[in-house]
């Protein structure tokens, strides 16, 4: 936790301040009951199987946080095609009205 502040007394310069709180890892960013959402295979060669107990928004991002896929899934079992994505690490964020879960996946089609 801490505060960072930059200030300059010259004209035409903005003052920037930022409050920082303790960061948590991605594994701790969940309100779901453990094992409620299943994504397999992981690593994947291009097709992800997703099992959800509810309708949910599924967002796949790269390591920079850029949204690559954004779909509303309305069936218990769904497939998402990631064949066009390059090999690498991605994050699948599953959201409903009150819950969120982020799962790290690896795409490797070798």
C-alpha positions in Angstrom: 0.0 0.0 0.0 1.2 3.5 -0.6 0.7 6.8 -2.4 2.7 8.2 -5.3 2.6 11.9 -6.1 4.3 14.0 -8.7 4.1 17.8 -8.6 5.7 20.5 -10.6 5.4 24.2 -9.9 6.0 25.4 -13.4 3.0 26.6 -15.4 1.2 24.3 -17.9 2.1 21.2 -15.9 -0.5 19.0 -14.3 -0.1 17.5 -10.8 -0.5 13.7 -10.8 -1.3 11.6 -7.8 -2.1 7.9 -7.5 -3.2 5.8 -4.5 -2.0 2.2 -4.6 -3.5 -0.6 -2.6 -2.1 -4.1 -2.1 -2.2 -6.1 -5.3 -3.4 -9.7 -5.4 -2.6 -12.4 -7.9 -5.0 -13.5 -10.6 -5.7 -16.7 -8.8 -7.2 -14.7 -5.9 -9.6 -12.7 -8.1 -12.6 -14.9 -7.8 -16.0 -14.9 -6.2 -16.9 -18.3 -7.6 -17.2 -21.5 -5.8 -14.0 -23.4 -6.7 -14.3 -25.7 -9.7 -17.7 -24.1 -10.7 -16.2 -23.1 -14.2 -14.3 -25.7 -16.2 -12.1 -24.9 -19.2 -10.3 -27.7 -21.0 -7.9 -28.8 -22.5 -5.3 -26.5 -21.1 -2.9 -26.2 -22.9 -5.2 -26.0 -25.9 -4.4 -26.6 -29.6 -7.2 -24.2 -30.6 -10.6 -25.3 -29.3 -11.6 -24.5 -25.7 -14.4 -26.5 -24.0 -16.1 -24.4 -21.4 -18.6 -25.7 -18.9 -20.6 -23.1 -17.0 -23.4 -23.6 -14.4 -25.1 -20.3 -15.7 -25.2 -17.9 -18.6 -22.0 -15.8 -18.6 -19.9 -13.3 -20.5 -16.6 -14.8 -21.5 -13.7 -12.5 -22.4 -10.4 -13.7 -23.6 -7.4 -11.3 -23.3 -3.8 -11.5 -24.0 -1.0 -10.7 -21.5 -1.4 -6.9 -22.3 -5.1 -7.0 -21.3 -6.2 -6.5 -24.9 -9.7 -8.1 -25.5 -9.4 -10.7 -28.3 -12.7 -12.6 -27.9 -15.9 -11.4 -26.1 -18.9 -13.8 -26.2 -22.1 -14.3 -24.2 -22.4 -18.0 -23.5 -26.0 -19.2 -22.9 -25.5 -22.9 -22.8 -24.0 -25.1 -20.1 -21.3 -26.5 -22.5 -19.7 -24.3 -25.2 -16.8 -24.3 -27.5 -14.6 -21.3 -28.3 -12.3 -21.3 -31.2 -8.9 -19.8 -30.5 -7.1 -21.3 -33.5 -6.4 -17.9 -35.0 -4.6 -16.7 -31.9 -0.8 -17.2 -31.8 0.7 -19.6 -29.4 1.0 -18.0 -25.9 -0.6 -17.3 -22.6 -4.1 -15.9 -22.4 -6.6 -15.1 -19.7 -10.3 -16.2 -19.8 -12.5 -13.9 -17.7 -15.9 -15.4 -16.9 -18.5 -12.9 -15.6 -22.2 -13.0 -14.6 -24.1 -10.3 -12.6 -22.3 -10.9 -9.3 -19.4 -13.2 -9.9 -16.1 -13.2 -11.8 -13.4 -15.8 -12.4 -10.1 -15.4 -14.3 -8.4 -18.6 -15.6 -5.0 -18.6 -17.3 -4.8 -20.7 -20.4 -2.0 -21.7 -22.8 -2.5 -22.0 -26.5 0.1 -24.3 -28.1 -0.8 -25.9 -31.4 2.6 -27.5 -31.9 
